[in-house]
Amino acid sequence: MTTFRAGNCLQGAVAWFCTLSRDKGAAPDMAAIMIQGCGSNVGKSLLVAGLCRAARRRGLSVAPFKPQNMSNNAAVTVDGGEIGRAQALQAEACGLEAHTDMNPVLLKPESETGAQVIVQGQRLTTTDAKDYATLKPRLMSHVLDSFARLRAAHDLVIVEGAGSPAEVNLRAGDIANMGFARAADVPVILTGDIDRGGVIAQIVGTQAVLEAADAAMVAGFLINKFRGDPRLFDDGYRAIELRTGWRGFGVLPWFGQAHLLPAEDALEIAAGPAGDGVTIACLTLSRIANFDDLDPLKAEPGVNLVMVRPGEAIPGTARLVILPGTKSTCADLAFLRAQGWDIDLAAHVRRGGLVLGICGGYQMLGRLIRDPEGIEGAPGETKGLGLLDIETVMMAEKRLARVRATHSATGQKVEGYEIHIGRSTGADCGRPFAHVDGRADGAVSADGRIMGSYLHGLFATDSFRAAFLEMLGAAAAQRSHGAMIEETLDALADHLEAHLDVNSLLHLAR
């Protein structure tokens, strides 16, 4: 096995770029390559982000694409829709604004068996897993339309699969993995996760269950998340090459800075490093959504962010408790009560603690949630926590918008986005959390200790975050969160260049 470095094939990379440039005049479609995984959470999203940044640094116009994603961590796009947060990060790695074509099908789970289906940025329907299987074939045309637009506009499109192509029981009508790869004629690199063990079986076994035409789409493999000396896996690496006949593109060691980038899966949410700073506790709701709101706080050295898991109590040392966004407000309100967190919150407030509800968490803080049309389930009413004097009415229309606001308490400007259904009104709305384009947003209790807002992404604004932490008695680090993300993306690209044959991998694109 060889350790690969950017300079090894620089001449070839330049020649490849020149070929792409010449071909622009001859054909409307440019190159593409797809990263698929042997399972979920093998690091596909991070790999695509790093490859996007590496390709951009080669002077290529590159865009990310994920045909189908399942995540409640969404981003609002420049064209007024929503996509998975991972694709928004990948767009940032490319130096692009996030666009709905980058993730044409987004599934947002609302229950154990049902999910909202977002197509090219807008809600199409809510369906269960069984009915979605019959819906998938109708979505392929939308997937291919979005892909064609990206492919025509850029030198290179780097595609991310979903789950694993080894789930052959889901192959019929597939739009996420081999079904897409074959329909769009995109070569595939298969990724195995050595950290979870059994990586040889992951890759060899995937080949064994794929039908021949699907297996023929695989141009090679790579190993991700290695801890220790990669040379110790030389024999295993050769075994995979011999058994599959596929080419290996390298063994990628564990990337220690991954926690600084937004996570897409709620299972990946990690608390910040424990320290002596102010404690902020966030409730890990069962349908938690847009949890990257927490990332800038997690990165603050003066903040001890505690993710309160099911069955755990809200720490008595918390200065602030955050009720985050959720895909199912009423269901997660019942979940909150089942954990006893309503009792903990009442004790927290009696001790003088602060509470911030964001989006669905804001709605929970009110007296009542009405759902007359059954948007979230059966029509009816749900009693809220009663910490804010507001009521919320659920409505079918979803608000999706990037916004600029002014925080009422500090006067600081905030850039963020709204992605919610429901309208909240009541006496405490007379004390808005912020003003968005001249209109009031959110509510604050008379004593100022209970706050609610529909604004997501607010802590990414450095000046607001510093002012808000000052209200809690904490000092913010003098650094830009956006700059930290950019530096981490560059470090990720450096990491890939040092350990993978990136030039040869990109050469496979067609």
Buried (B, 14 or more C-beta within 10 A) or exposed (E): BEEBBBEBBEEEBEEBBEEBEEBEEEEEBBBBBBBBBBBBBBBBBBBBBBBBBBBBBBEBBBBBBBBBBBBBBBBBBEEEBBBBBBBBBBBBBBEBEBBBBBBBBBBBBBBEEBBBBBBBBBBBEBBEEEEBEEBBEEBBEBBBEBBBBBBEBBBBBBBBBBBBBBBBEBBEBBBBBBBBBBBBEBBBBBBBBBBEEEBBEBBBBBBEBBEEEBBEBBBBBBBBBBEEEBEEBEEBBEBBBEEBEBBBBBBBBBBEEBBBBBBBBBEEBEBBEEEEBBBBBBBBBBBBBBBBBBBBBBBBBBBBBBBBEEEBEBBEEBBBBBBBBBBBBBBBBEBBBEBEBBEBBEEBBEEEBBBBBBBBBBBBBBBBBBBEEEBBBEEEEBEBBEBBBBBBBBBEEBBBEBBEBBBBBBEBEBBBBBBBBBBBEBEBBEBBBBBBEEEBBBBBBEEEBBBBBBBBBBBBBBEBBBBBBEBBEBBBBEEEBEEBBBBBBBBBBBBBBBBBBBBBBBBBBE
